[in-house]
Amino acid sequence: MSSQTQYASLEEQFQRIAKIDHALTFLQWDQLVMMPPGGHSCRAEAVAELSAMRHEMLCSPRIGDQLKEALQNCSDTEQTKSLHEMERVYERASCIPTQLVKAQSLAGSICEQGWRQHYKENDWASFLKNFKKVVELSREEARIRQEQDKEKFPTPYDALLDLYCTGDSSFFIENIFSQLKEKLPQILAKARQDRKIKEVDLKGAYPIESQIALNRKLMEILGFDFDKGRLDVSMHPFSTGGRGDQRITTRFRQTDFLEALLATAHETGHASYENGLPAKWDGLPVGQARNMCIHESQSLLFEKQLFLSPPFFTFFTDILHEHLPLTQKWDAGQLWDAATEVKPGLIRVEADEVTYPMHIILRFEIEKSLINSTIQPEDVPEIWDSKMMEYLGLSTAGNYTEGCLQDIHWTDGSFGYFPSYTLGALNAAQIFTAIQNEHQDWTETMGRGEIGFVHRWLKEKIWNRASFLDSQELISLATGSPTDPACFLAHLEKRYG
């Protein structure tokens, strides 16, 4: 069999797997957004069965044999890189038994569905019953993955971290987080002192229908195409979908319009990245987003660097006034001060830029210990409360809803995801600094609500490169250096100092 024939065969097999992924994506979207509660059991079983089928297809010995032979014979540079990404995905999957995949899918569905009620009722004890199973299965997965390559994965947690922060080890992340833990308290103290007199209370009655129209307008300005996507509502904002069908969700509160706008800008960044990936490599591992640290850099770039930049926010104020007339009593400066308020709080998704990393560091430290079995699921609430007191001076004792039950991520075993948020914030600051350096007129351009130059830069430097480069190679090539806290800290000092 020629190298071209071998590659074509593998490409066809991975395209079939991609179609299963497509089906799973929209089944899971529907489960989180539209499905009535009574459909949970059947949907969980269907998703688990499809997940098992996908796993069996991907782990076929035929794929392993073909990959080995194709890599020996291939001379095309792009195809070789594509084959290496196929190999990475194959090896990542083939070490995990199908039964474990199915068990994890079922346990995750049960835990996530239960979490919806447990979260509302502040019921940690009931949640714990389901959560223990999720942790048990995640530890088993981590153990198996670590056994495959102990040099690459010095701890079980590193093996799960690699699924989300591919290429960035826990040691690398701990080094970055230690720098943030040292510097952020000083920035927080100064910001709280300097900005206290600027606090503005925006609480009011903002009609949900008007907020939906406002959020749709923001998405359009940020480049979202509603012929190729939609906006819906969910308990926890997220973005998913596929080329030509990007699904964004946000959540609305009648008393607050900023939370939804920030979440919508964030998720539009995710969708823009997915829609900007090279069509030539659709359905293949090399054509996918590099990792979640890069993915979160795109969402946080749109939310924190674009939407909250003073020039763009000032431009957007007239649109805000038009859709929500109650806001007309505040000018752009007052609204921006409110949108960038710095105040320690219990809720991660409501946290400001300065305190947000501490929420992530807390979760990183807990999930690392949980997967490495140095703590048990029962220990989480007490440790959570202790770290919240240490990092932000707040207590969550007995308050599970605003403490360890507030996030959806651990319900399905997504241990290793949380660090990507803060690494993404660092990457976003580096990327926007590079964009500013190349476009000296950025303030005037964004002041007119024009961000096409940002899309073009990202398309060239990030999106088109998909998974052809490792994450640190990608960031280095785009910005001139690997992920570093310097630009992020400089950004915070300039904005909040």
Disulfide bonds with the S-S distance in Angstrom:
none
